[in-house]
Amino acid sequence: MIDELSNHRGRLLLILLLLGALFGLLVWYGTQPSYQPELNDYPDEDQVAPNPDAYVGQLVTLEGEVTATDPVVLEVDHPEAPTVTILNANAALETTDDPLEPGDELTAFGTLEETDTLDADRTITREPWEAYYMYVISFIGGIFALGHFVRHWRFDRMQLAFVPREQPLSLPDRTHTQQTPDSTRGDD
């Protein structure tokens, strides 16, 4: 009995320590600078649009819709952002060999030469349905993973742990006909 109690206290202490470490890491991450070039994390339209002068000469990533193709003009996805001319957009295009067309969704990475000009090192197009597809497939995969977990594991309150089930849960068998009150009565 004493061993079980100390085992529970040890697990509870470990859980509290891990939650404390998680909280500390979240606070630490929040204090980091907004972009870190060594992690390929460059300023995007949310940082650049309010004050583009501060980012001239720096590497940035901008997303938006192509509105013109000669030269390529990008309408940036930010209310304060002006349109941006993308230099070398077709030459730096990585996802297709077809030239850009108005209406294409474009992500451009490169050096901001002026407040409204980006010299692209890499450009990527994406069809609008691709994001929805990604979310739907991820949701379906998550449902399958959750179903598998619930079917094969259970929470044991005595151990304060998830333990394997002896028999996996199964769906109820609905092949049996349900008996009505009249069918259970004998003949009178």
PABA-791329 format. One line per 10 residues: number of its first residue (from 1); for each residue x, y, z of N, C-alpha, C. Coordinates in Angstrom, 3 decimals. Example, Ala and Ser with C-alpha at 12.3 -4.5 7.8 and 13.67 -1.06 7.14 Angstrom:
2
1 = 13.190/-5.690/7.800/12.300/-4.500/7.800/13.200/-3.300/7.800 | 12.850/-2.250/7.080/13.670/-1.060/7.140/12.900/0.030/7.870
This chain:
188
1 = 0.832/-1.197/0.000/0.000/0.000/0.000/0.876/1.261/0.000 | 1.915/1.259/0.825/2.805/2.421/0.909/3.586/2.572/-0.394 | 3.992/1.430/-0.981/4.703/1.490/-2.256/3.826/2.088/-3.357 | 2.524/1.697/-3.360/1.603/2.247/-4.365/1.452/3.749/-4.178 | 1.311/4.184/-2.941/1.134/5.604/-2.653/2.362/6.402/-3.077 | 3.553/5.894/-2.770/4.759/6.622/-3.182/4.917/6.590/-4.700 | 4.491/5.509/-5.336/4.535/5.417/-6.795/3.611/6.465/-7.426 | 2.402/6.636/-6.851/1.471/7.655/-7.340/2.025/9.062/-7.138 | 2.627/9.287/-5.994/3.211/10.607/-5.722/4.364/10.895/-6.681 | 5.165/9.882/-6.950/6.271/10.052/-7.892/5.772/10.394/-9.291
11 = 4.741/9.708/-9.737/4.169/10.014/-11.062/3.561/11.405/-11.098 | 2.843/11.744/-10.036/2.239/13.073/-9.979/3.320/14.149/-9.984 | 4.403/13.935/-9.257/5.514/14.890/-9.239/6.144/14.995/-10.622 | 6.336/13.868/-11.294/6.898/13.877/-12.642/5.990/14.620/-13.611 | 4.690/14.404/-13.530/3.738/15.117/-14.391/3.827/16.613/-14.140 | 3.864/17.019/-12.877/3.959/18.444/-12.552/5.266/19.046/-13.067 | 6.378/18.311/-12.938/7.660/18.792/-13.454/7.627/18.959/-14.971 | 7.056/17.986/-15.669/6.967/18.085/-17.130/6.072/19.242/-17.570 | 4.957/19.446/-16.873/4.092/20.587/-17.206/4.809/21.910/-16.920 | 5.561/21.959/-15.831/6.350/23.162/-15.530/7.403/23.423/-16.596
21 = 8.074/22.369/-17.048/9.082/22.516/-18.111/8.424/22.978/-19.407 | 7.257/22.423/-19.737/6.536/22.846/-20.943/6.177/24.331/-20.865 | 5.666/24.766/-19.728/5.323/26.179/-19.550/6.571/27.053/-19.679 | 7.673/26.616/-19.058/8.918/27.389/-19.143/9.429/27.502/-20.573 | 9.343/26.414/-21.338/9.773/26.465/-22.744/8.877/27.384/-23.572 | 7.586/27.388/-23.286/6.683/28.300/-24.002/7.041/29.758/-23.726 | 7.323/30.071/-22.481/7.719/31.439/-22.132/9.054/31.776/-22.783 | 10.016/30.859/-22.746/11.331/31.092/-23.357/11.180/31.326/-24.853 | 10.387/30.517/-25.540/10.206/30.679/-26.981/9.581/32.046/-27.302 | 8.673/32.494/-26.451/8.042/33.791/-26.655/9.001/34.966/-26.522
31 = 10.140/34.770/-25.865/11.111/35.856/-25.698/12.132/35.897/-26.827 | 12.095/34.937/-27.749/13.061/34.889/-28.844/12.749/35.981/-29.873 | 13.747/36.413/-30.651/13.502/37.441/-31.669/12.500/36.939/-32.701 | 11.837/37.889/-33.391/10.749/37.534/-34.293/11.205/36.719/-35.492 | 12.425/36.867/-35.936/12.896/36.029/-37.034/14.317/35.578/-36.750 | 14.611/34.370/-37.200/15.916/33.778/-36.961/16.435/33.203/-38.276 | 17.315/33.925/-38.975/17.798/33.448/-40.268/18.457/32.073/-40.209 | 19.098/31.744/-39.104/19.753/30.439/-39.016/18.734/29.295/-39.013 | 17.481/29.582/-38.732/16.424/28.572/-38.767/15.563/28.707/-40.029 | 16.024/29.502/-40.988/15.252/29.799/-42.201/13.889/30.386/-41.858
41 = 13.860/31.185/-40.821/12.636/31.852/-40.384/12.806/33.341/-40.673 | 12.284/33.772/-41.798/12.463/35.150/-42.254/11.186/35.948/-42.062 | 11.301/37.265/-41.986/10.099/38.091/-41.840/9.153/37.855/-43.018 | 7.851/37.833/-42.702/6.852/37.662/-43.756/6.024/38.932/-43.876 | 4.929/38.837/-44.625/4.129/40.031/-44.894/3.571/40.669/-43.628 | 3.356/39.887/-42.565/2.834/40.462/-41.332/3.834/41.421/-40.680 | 5.136/41.111/-40.782/6.146/42.014/-40.226/6.541/43.104/-41.220 | 6.612/42.747/-42.504/7.129/43.678/-43.510/6.105/44.760/-43.875 | 4.833/44.393/-44.026/3.823/45.324/-44.545/3.679/46.623/-43.743 | 3.630/46.589/-42.416/3.467/47.849/-41.684/4.629/48.827/-41.856
51 = 5.869/48.308/-42.052/7.032/49.185/-42.165/8.047/48.573/-43.132 | 7.771/48.604/-44.449/8.680/47.960/-45.406/10.063/48.607/-45.467 | 10.176/49.895/-45.123/11.478/50.570/-45.156/12.483/49.896/-44.223 | 12.005/49.327/-43.122/12.895/48.692/-42.153/13.486/47.384/-42.674 | 12.890/46.817/-43.734/13.337/45.519/-44.240/14.022/45.599/-45.603 | 14.213/46.790/-46.131/14.896/46.935/-47.411/16.324/46.409/-47.271 | 16.733/45.536/-48.220/18.055/44.935/-48.192/18.116/43.638/-47.405 | 16.992/43.204/-46.806/16.972/41.970/-46.023/16.214/40.873/-46.765 | 16.480/39.634/-46.361/15.745/38.500/-46.899/14.368/38.431/-46.249 | 13.323/38.303/-47.076/11.949/38.232/-46.582/11.183/37.178/-47.390
61 = 10.028/36.801/-46.874/9.109/35.899/-47.560/7.765/36.597/-47.663 | 7.223/36.690/-48.881/5.932/37.332/-49.089/4.989/36.368/-49.802 | 3.719/36.367/-49.394/2.697/35.537/-50.018/1.591/36.425/-50.543 | 0.960/35.954/-51.615/-0.175/36.683/-52.139/-0.619/36.142/-53.480 | -1.435/36.944/-54.162/-1.990/36.554/-55.453/-1.328/37.356/-56.559 | -0.961/36.663/-57.632/-0.364/37.323/-58.796/-1.460/38.122/-59.499 | -1.210/39.421/-59.713/-2.195/40.262/-60.402/-1.743/40.632/-61.811 | -0.454/40.575/-62.077/0.076/40.865/-63.415/1.316/39.997/-63.622 | 1.651/39.758/-64.908/2.753/38.833/-65.168/3.942/39.447/-65.897 | 3.835/40.666/-66.391/4.971/41.250/-67.113/5.173/42.683/-66.687
71 = 5.872/42.972/-65.638/6.544/42.084/-64.699/5.535/41.441/-63.748 | 6.002/40.444/-62.983/5.124/39.759/-62.025/4.855/40.700/-60.857 | 3.567/40.949/-60.631/3.142/41.818/-59.528/2.327/40.974/-58.564 | 2.672/41.082/-57.294/2.035/40.290/-56.249/1.205/41.191/-55.352 | -0.074/40.832/-55.186/-0.914/41.529/-54.211/-0.741/40.781/-52.895 | -0.012/41.378/-51.972/0.396/40.716/-50.727/-0.811/40.530/-49.815 | -0.834/39.380/-49.114/-1.935/39.032/-48.206/-1.821/39.795/-46.888 | -1.985/41.100/-46.937/-1.982/41.913/-45.723/-2.685/43.218/-46.054 | -3.570/43.686/-45.175/-4.338/44.905/-45.494/-3.488/46.154/-45.709 | -2.336/46.252/-45.035/-1.502/47.451/-45.155/-0.478/47.354/-46.281
81 = -0.375/46.189/-46.904/0.695/45.980/-47.880/0.307/46.506/-49.255 | 1.247/47.173/-49.896/1.016/47.553/-51.285/1.300/46.347/-52.178 | 1.060/46.497/-53.454/1.476/45.444/-54.366/2.995/45.481/-54.479 | 3.584/44.320/-54.735/5.033/44.206/-54.802/5.410/43.593/-56.142 | 6.391/44.208/-56.808/6.916/43.643/-58.047/7.948/42.587/-57.692 | 7.804/41.401/-58.302/8.708/40.293/-58.020/9.646/40.127/-59.215 | 10.927/40.418/-59.015/11.927/40.238/-60.060/12.339/38.768/-60.102 | 12.580/38.236/-61.290/13.033/36.846/-61.489/12.034/35.812/-60.970 | 10.747/36.140/-60.945/9.743/35.239/-60.384/9.630/33.944/-61.177 | 9.552/34.034/-62.486/9.416/32.817/-63.301/10.698/31.992/-63.308
91 = 11.861/32.638/-63.279/13.137/31.917/-63.274/13.352/31.171/-61.958 | 12.827/31.710/-60.862/13.020/31.104/-59.544/11.884/30.159/-59.164 | 10.936/29.954/-60.067/9.763/29.121/-59.780/10.163/27.656/-59.632 | 9.779/27.032/-58.516/10.213/25.669/-58.221/9.129/24.612/-58.387 | 7.862/24.969/-58.314/6.815/23.956/-58.266/6.247/23.574/-59.625 | 6.504/24.340/-60.656/5.976/24.032/-61.971/6.869/24.647/-63.039 | 6.771/24.118/-64.251/7.517/24.693/-65.367/6.690/25.721/-66.127 | 5.392/25.769/-65.848/4.513/26.721/-66.522/4.766/28.129/-65.986 | 4.654/29.147/-66.836/4.828/30.515/-66.346/3.669/30.921/-65.443 | 3.949/31.897/-64.615/2.918/32.396/-63.700/1.807/33.084/-64.484
101 = 0.590/32.994/-63.942/-0.566/33.634/-64.546/-1.306/34.420/-63.479 | -2.060/35.453/-63.875/-2.860/36.182/-62.882/-3.808/35.234/-62.158 | -3.904/35.415/-60.853/-4.750/34.559/-60.029/-3.992/33.468/-59.313 | -2.753/33.190/-59.726/-1.948/32.172/-59.043/-1.611/32.639/-57.633 | -1.652/31.699/-56.677/-1.185/31.977/-55.320/0.325/31.767/-55.325 | 1.083/32.747/-54.843/2.533/32.704/-54.940/3.174/33.014/-53.591 | 4.204/32.249/-53.260/5.068/32.558/-52.129/6.435/32.873/-52.711 | 6.957/34.053/-52.403/8.236/34.497/-52.958/9.212/34.760/-51.818 | 10.417/34.200/-51.964/11.481/34.388/-50.984/12.635/35.082/-51.685 | 13.144/36.142/-51.079/14.270/36.845/-51.665/14.595/38.111/-50.894
111 = 15.375/38.981/-51.551/15.818/40.224/-50.932/14.873/41.349/-51.319 | 14.419/42.103/-50.333/13.564/43.263/-50.589/14.468/44.397/-51.059 | 14.465/44.663/-52.377/15.343/45.680/-52.964/14.849/47.095/-52.656 | 13.555/47.295/-52.772/12.901/48.567/-52.430/11.634/48.208/-51.679 | 10.910/49.206/-51.217/9.704/48.913/-50.443/8.659/48.172/-51.261 | 8.733/48.259/-52.588/7.740/47.587/-53.429/8.374/46.671/-54.476 | 9.627/46.228/-54.250/10.320/45.352/-55.198/11.078/44.264/-54.442 | 10.822/43.012/-54.853/11.487/41.863/-54.242/12.263/41.125/-55.324 | 13.560/40.918/-55.100/14.383/40.130/-56.012/14.317/38.686/-55.526 | 13.565/37.845/-56.251/13.253/36.494/-55.781/14.416/35.533/-55.973
121 = 14.726/34.782/-54.934/15.656/33.666/-55.007/14.892/32.366/-55.234 | 13.646/32.324/-54.706/12.815/31.128/-54.830/11.352/31.550/-54.809 | 10.563/30.990/-55.720/9.119/31.225/-55.725/8.411/29.878/-55.801 | 7.258/29.809/-55.159/6.482/28.575/-55.092/5.016/28.921/-55.315 | 4.352/28.163/-56.176/2.910/28.348/-56.354/2.180/27.226/-55.640 | 0.940/27.522/-55.294/0.099/26.517/-54.633/-1.332/26.714/-55.098 | -1.976/25.613/-55.444/-3.384/25.664/-55.812/-4.206/25.913/-54.548 | -5.314/26.644/-54.649/-6.117/26.927/-53.450/-6.643/25.668/-52.756 | -6.946/24.611/-53.506/-7.496/23.403/-52.896/-6.460/22.631/-52.103 | -5.170/22.876/-52.316/-4.136/22.092/-51.645/-4.154/22.279/-50.132
131 = -4.418/23.474/-49.669/-4.473/23.710/-48.221/-5.663/22.976/-47.612 | -6.829/23.033/-48.261/-8.002/22.332/-47.748/-7.758/20.823/-47.726 | -7.144/20.322/-48.777/-6.825/18.893/-48.856/-5.936/18.488/-47.680 | -4.924/19.297/-47.399/-4.010/19.002/-46.306/-4.764/18.936/-44.971 | -5.652/19.905/-44.723/-6.387/19.924/-43.461/-7.359/18.750/-43.356 | -8.053/18.425/-44.433/-9.019/17.323/-44.407/-8.309/15.993/-44.176 | -7.213/15.751/-44.905/-6.481/14.500/-44.732/-5.890/14.412/-43.322 | -5.376/15.510/-42.801/-4.834/15.505/-41.438/-5.931/15.228/-40.412 | -7.107/15.801/-40.614/-8.233/15.564/-39.704/-8.642/14.096/-39.728 | -8.763/13.520/-40.925/-9.143/12.111/-41.050/-8.085/11.217/-40.401
141 = -6.809/11.501/-40.643/-5.740/10.731/-40.006/-5.792/10.845/-38.496 | -6.085/12.041/-37.986/-6.202/12.227/-36.537/-7.355/11.436/-35.944 | -8.474/11.382/-36.665/-9.624/10.599/-36.195/-9.259/9.115/-36.138 | -8.570/8.615/-37.185/-8.145/7.215/-37.170/-7.187/6.940/-36.004 | -6.236/7.826/-35.773/-5.278/7.629/-34.677/-5.995/7.652/-33.329 | -6.918/8.590/-33.136/-7.674/8.663/-31.889/-8.519/7.411/-31.701 | -9.169/6.959/-32.774/-9.977/5.743/-32.690/-9.133/4.536/-32.312 | -7.972/4.413/-32.900/-7.081/3.294/-32.575/-6.643/3.369/-31.108 | -6.309/4.571/-30.652/-5.876/4.736/-29.258/-6.997/4.362/-28.294 | -8.207/4.872/-28.535/-9.333/4.597/-27.637/-9.689/3.115/-27.662
151 = -9.568/2.500/-28.823/-9.925/1.080/-28.969/-8.944/0.172/-28.231 | -7.660/0.533/-28.197/-6.645/-0.356/-27.647/-6.094/0.049/-26.279 | -6.426/1.230/-25.790/-5.890/1.693/-24.512/-7.020/2.199/-23.625 | -6.778/2.175/-22.332/-7.725/2.725/-21.362/-6.932/3.427/-20.265 | -7.602/4.343/-19.571/-6.943/5.051/-18.475/-7.243/4.319/-17.176 | -6.207/3.962/-16.464/-6.343/3.285/-15.181/-6.139/4.332/-14.087 | -7.218/4.613/-13.347/-7.134/5.651/-12.309/-6.271/5.220/-11.121 | -6.183/3.939/-10.901/-5.355/3.468/-9.778/-3.871/3.705/-10.068 | -3.456/3.483/-11.309/-2.056/3.657/-11.676/-1.766/5.056/-12.213 | -2.818/5.817/-12.490/-2.687/7.129/-13.132/-1.888/7.009/-14.431
161 = -2.288/6.045/-15.246/-1.562/5.786/-16.484/-2.505/5.158/-17.507 | -2.129/5.280/-18.769/-2.834/4.564/-19.821/-2.242/3.166/-19.896 | -3.108/2.171/-19.931/-2.661/0.780/-20.001/-3.371/0.103/-21.163 | -2.743/-0.921/-21.740/-3.395/-1.622/-22.846/-4.655/-2.355/-22.378 | -5.650/-2.399/-23.229/-6.868/-3.157/-22.926/-6.585/-4.645/-23.136 | -7.235/-5.470/-22.331/-7.093/-6.909/-22.528/-7.791/-7.337/-23.803 | -8.939/-6.762/-24.080/-9.684/-7.009/-25.316/-9.974/-5.653/-25.947 | -9.574/-5.455/-27.198/-9.879/-4.170/-27.848/-11.378/-3.943/-27.928 | -11.772/-2.690/-27.809/-13.181/-2.338/-27.968/-13.610/-2.671/-29.386 | -14.859/-3.039/-29.533/-15.380/-3.285/-30.877/-16.741/-2.614/-30.995
171 = -17.161/-2.410/-32.208/-18.476/-1.831/-32.440/-19.541/-2.848/-32.059 | -20.693/-2.383/-31.600/-21.753/-3.336/-31.247/-22.203/-4.119/-32.474 | -22.515/-5.382/-32.264/-22.982/-6.240/-33.351/-24.465/-5.977/-33.565 | -24.817/-5.428/-34.691/-26.202/-5.078/-34.972/-26.856/-6.079/-35.934 | -26.251/-7.232/-36.100/-26.820/-8.217/-37.012/-27.961/-8.996/-36.368 | -28.016/-9.002/-35.044/-29.115/-9.698/-34.371/-30.384/-8.886/-34.520 | -31.492/-9.568/-34.729/-32.769/-8.859/-34.829/-33.220/-8.510/-33.432 | -33.775/-7.354/-33.326/-34.264/-6.922/-32.029/-35.625/-7.546/-31.790 | -35.847/-7.981/-30.566/-37.119/-8.596/-30.234/-38.100/-7.535/-29.808 | -39.308/-7.665/-30.296/-40.378/-6.754/-29.897/-41.081/-7.363/-28.702
181 = -41.819/-6.593/-27.942/-42.529/-7.159/-26.782/-43.484/-8.288/-27.181 | -44.075/-8.223/-28.376/-44.998/-9.256/-28.803/-44.268/-10.568/-29.089 | -43.032/-10.513/-29.581/-42.316/-11.725/-29.944/-41.781/-12.473/-28.730 | -41.740/-11.833/-27.571/-41.225/-12.508/-26.386/-42.329/-13.216/-25.612 | -43.556/-12.906/-25.900/-44.667/-13.554/-25.209/-44.892/-14.948/-25.772 | -45.251/-15.838/-24.927/-45.587/-17.182/-25.383/-47.007/-17.217/-25.933 | -47.376/-18.313/-26.528/-48.739/-18.467/-27.058/-49.702/-18.621/-25.902 | -50.839/-17.988/-26.018/-51.867/-18.066/-24.956/-52.832/-19.178/-25.231
